[in-house]
Each structure stands twice: as C-alpha cells, then as structure tokens.
Amino acid sequence: MQIRVIGVPMDLGADRRGVDIGPSAIRYANLQEQLQRIGHTIQDKGNLFVAQPESEPTGHPRLKYLDTILQVSAELAEQVARSLQEGYFPLILGGDHSIALGSISGVARVHRNVGVIWVDAHPDFNTDETTPSGNIHGMILSALAGLGNKRLTDLDDWSPKLNKDTIVIVGARDIDKGERTLLRDNAIHVFTMSDIDQNGISTVLRQAVALAGQHNNPIHLSLDMDALDPQEAPGVGTPVRGGLSYREAHLAMEMVADSGRLVSMDVVEVNAILDRENATARLAVELILSALGKKIM
C-alpha cells in the first residue's frame, strides 16, 4: 500500500492545549519505520499550517474558532481527495477531532458512499444548539451527517457528506443530553461500552463493519485515542474511565483491516503534554499498524 501521511496540528476545536503536538509525537514513535517494516511505502507531506489560539479570535461562544477550523478543513479536504485520486491511502494525524471534518469531506468527495467507523468515548454529535461547551470537536460527526450550523455542514458546498445509515460509533461512554436526543432521533448506530461489555468487541466490530460497509461501501476509520481506557492511553485531552482495553482496541483495528474496505484513516487527540513517556503516541502507532494489516502471525 502507498500511504500518504498528513499532519494537522489543530487544537482550536477543544479546550485543553497540547494536541497540536500530536502529529509530531506519533511520528517520533517511529510511525514511518514501523509502516515500512510491514511492507508499506510512505510519503509524509508534513503538517498543514494551523494558527495558534493566541493569535485567533474565539468568535461565537457556541462555535469557537469556526473560521479558522473551516479554513484548515477545506485545505485538508483538498489534500485528502488528491491523495485518493493519486492512488495513496490518506493517514491523517491530529490534532483534535475537529480535523475529521476535513478528512472525511475529502474522502466523501471521491467516495460518495463512504461509511464511517467512529471509535471514540464521545459521539461528537452535538450542534451549536446542544453543545455545552462551544467546542467544535464535539460537533463534527453531526455536521458530516448534515445537522447543525450551515457553515459546518456545507464545507465543500454540499451536504450531507455521510449517509446516517452507515455511521457507526464504537466505544461511546460520555454522551451529552442533547446529543443523546439527536443520536436517537436520527437513528445513528451507537455501540456503547456497555454493548461491548455484554457482547464482546468481536461481535460489535463485526456488526460495525457490516453497517458501515453495507452495499460494498468503502470505510473511513476515525480513531480518537480517548476511546481507550486512560490506563492504556493517559495522554488525551478528555479522558473517560472505563474505555477499551489494549487487546480490545487491537482486535477492533485488526477486524477493520480484515474487512478489506478501509480506504482512509485519521488518528486524533494525542496530547503529548499530558502523556507519560510518549506512551499514548506509541500506542497510536501500534493501532495504526493493526488497522493497516499487521498480524500477530
């Protein structure tokens, strides 16, 4: 596989600083060498430019840093779409989860029927009307489904980017009240940690792949490192206890790889400031390798 790595040092979508160092931390954990070791060819495009919060106006309190996030998202969407058209697998390194607006918009420009597996402690399905914080990283999946502020939904001048039937959230355990209502009203497939506890990660991932990949859809995988339990991934901005174990996360990635449907991936919310000895970034690299075909045997 030819893989194009794109870094997006975005920390405007969340309150806690530090995720802008995420792309560097993941690269420092030997991402390129490890991917080459399992047979992939790597082209690293470096990082997109993202302004620091200190130099940018916050804007509307329910849509913080909207203008800058949209500008970066448009550039990322262009790079992702071009990568796919040139035969590369786009691997996007965040940054906070607001970068998925650009990564998935770019994929959807090329694969209009793309399904999404969103591995995250949070569904990120708020809108500017339901958000308790105004942080845009919590509104991205709903915007891609065509809900919420028109400037977010209409990036690239079309909406929705995703069919609600092929959106699958895995590992959710921290859901806001208004967000829960939107998820139910729009019949979004949500597998909570309780579902994983009761049924096992293999059953849940088998269903997730079937739903996201129905009708032979290609799949985009969006991995937020806070999906894992904080004992496994301490360096995240919004940790929530009771997350995926080390082996559950690896099996999830392995099953996505085995589907043969994966066409793109983003990895987000590695916060190097909060991490211990780059453990979360090193785990991110391990999970990327599993998603891109590494096997135990």
N, C-alpha and C positions, 0 to 999 in steps of 0.2 A: 504494500500500500504506500502511496505517496501522501505524506501528511504535511500540511502547512500549519505552522503554529503562529497564532496571532495573540499578542498580549494586549490586555485592556486594563490599565491600572486605574480603575474607576472606584472612587469612594464617595461619590456625591449622592448615591442612592440610599445610603444608610447613615445612622447617627454616629457610630463608632469608627474612629480613624484606624488605618492600618492595612485594610485590604488592598490598597493601592500597591503595596509591596508584594502582593500575592503572586503575580506573574514571575517576578524575579526569584521569589522563594521556591516556586515549583521548578523553574529552570535550574536553580542551584542544586536541587535534589536529583540532578543527573537525568532529567527528562529525556534529552536528546539521545544520550548514550544508551539509555535503557531501551528506548524505542528502536534504535538501530540494532541493538543486540537481538531483538526478536524479528528482525528482517525488514523493518520499515525504512523508507527513505524520508528524510526530514528536511524541510525548508522552513527556517524560522524567519518570519517577517519583522521581528522586533515588536515594539509596542506602539499602539496608537497614542497620539498626544491627548492627554486629559488634563484640563486645568485643575488646580488645587482649590479646595473650598474657600480658602482665604482670599482668593482673587476673583471670586464669582459672587454675584448677588444671589441670595437664597431664593428670592421670588415668592410666589404664593405659598403660604404656610401649609397648604394641603397638597402641594405639588412642588416640593423643594428641588431647586436646581433643574427645573424642567427644560429650559432652553439648552443648557449645556449637555444634559443627558441625551436629548434628541439629536443634537449635532453629532455627538460621538456615535450614537446608534446608527445614524444614517451612513456615516463613514464605515462603520463595522459591517453593516448590511451589504454595502458595496464590495468590501473585501471578501466577505464570505461567499457571496454569489459568484464573484470572479474566480475564487478558488475552486468551487464546484465545477464551473464551466471549463476550467483548465485541467480538470481531472484530479484535483487534490481533495483529500479529506480535511476539512477545516477543524482544527483543535484550538478552541478559544480559551484563554486563561484569564480569569478575573482576579481581582476586581469583585465588586458586589454584584448581586443578581440582576441589577438593572441592565447589565450588558446583554442579557438574553433577549431583550427587545431587538437589538441589532443582529445578534447571531441568528435567531430564529427567523426574523424578517428576511435576512439574506438567504437562508435555506429555502424558505417558502417561495421566494422569487423564482427559484429553479425547480423545486419540487412542490407544486401547489397542493399536493395531497399529503404533505408530511405529517406524521403523528409525533407526539412528544411524550417521553417518559421523564417526569419532573421529580427527581429524588431529592427530598427536602423536608426538613422539620416543619416548614411553613408553606402553605399552598400559594402564597403570593397572589391571592385572588381578590384583594381589596380594590376599591376605586377611590377617586378623590372624595367621594361622598361617604364611604365607610371607613376610610383609614383613620386609625387612632393617632398616627404619628406624622403623616405627610411625607413619609419616606417612599420614594418611587420604587425601590427594590421590592416592596410588598404589593405592587400593582401590576407587575409585568405580565403574568400569565393571563389575567383577566383582560388586559389591553390587547394581547395577541388573539384572544377569543372575541374581540370586538366590543368589549364592555369598558365603560369609563370615559375619561377625558378624550375628546376627539383628536387632540394633537398627539396623544399617545397611540390611540388605536389606528390613526391614519398615517403613521410613518410609512414612507414609500408610496403614499397616495392610494392605498387600498386597504380594505378591512372586510371581514376578519382574516387574519393570517392563518388561523387554525380552525379546523372543524372540532367543535366541542366533543363530539363522539370519540375522537382519537387523542384527547388529552388525558393522561393518566398520572396522578400524583401518588408517589410512594414514600412512606415513612413519616407522614404528617402526624404531629402531636401537639402543635401550638397554633390554634386557629382562632381568629378574632370573631366576635359575634356577628357582625355584618357580613364578614367574609363567609362564614358558615351558611348564612342565608343565601348568598349569591351562588355558592357551590351547589346547594340543594336545588335552587330554582333553575339552574342551568344544567342539572343532571351530569355534573362533572364526576368522572371516576376518581374516587379518593380511597386509597388503601392506607389506613392509619397504622400506627404501631400496634394497636390492639388487633387489627386484622392480621398483621404479621405474627404476633404472639399466638393467635388462635390457629392460624392456618399454615404458618411456616413461610419463609421467604421464597422457597422454590415455587410453591403454589401461587403466591401473589405475583411473582415475576412472570410466571407462565401466562397468567391472565393479563398482566400489564402489556406484555409483548403482543399477545393476541389482539388486545383492544387498540393499542397504538398502531400496530402494523396490519390492521384489518384491510381487506381489499388490496393486499400486497403493497401497502403504504411503506415508503421509507420512514426511518425513525431518527429523530434527533434526541440525544440524551443530554439532559441538563442536570449536572451533579453539584448540589450545594453541600459543602463539607459539613455543615451543621446537621445534615441527616444522620451522621454518625453520633454515637454517644460521646459526650465530652471527654470521657476517659480515653477514648481512641483518638479523638481529634480536638485537642484543647485549644488550638489556635483558630477560633472562629468568632465572629462578632456577636452572634446571637445564639449562644449555646442553650440547649434544652436537654435536660436529663432524660434517660430512657430511650436513646436512639439505637440505630443499627449497630450491631457488633461488627468486629473486624471481619469475621467469616461471612456474616450475612451480607455485608457490603460487597465483598469479593464475589460471592456467588451471584448477587444481583448483576454485577458487571459482566461476569462470565456468561450468564444467560442472555443478556443483551447481545453480546458478541456472537453467541451461538445462533442467534436468530438470523444472522446474515443480512439484516435490514438496516444496520446502523450506517448513516451517511455523514454524520457530523456530531460534535460533542462540545459542550462548554463545561468548565470546572470553575466554581466560584467560591468566594467567601473565605479564602485562606487569609488569616490575619496574622502576619508574621510578628507583630508587636506582642500579641497575646500568646504566641506559640511557645513551646518548650523544645529547644534544640532542633527546630525545623521539623518536628515530628509530624505535624499536620500536612505540610507540603510533601514530605517523603511518603506519607500515606496516600496523598492525592496522586502521586506518580504511580504508586503500586496499583491503584484503582484504575487509572488511565490504561495501564498495561493490560489489566484484566479485560477491560472493555474493548481493547484493540487486539485481543487474540492470544495473550499469554496464557499458557496452560501449566498446571502442575506436572502433567505427564505429556 
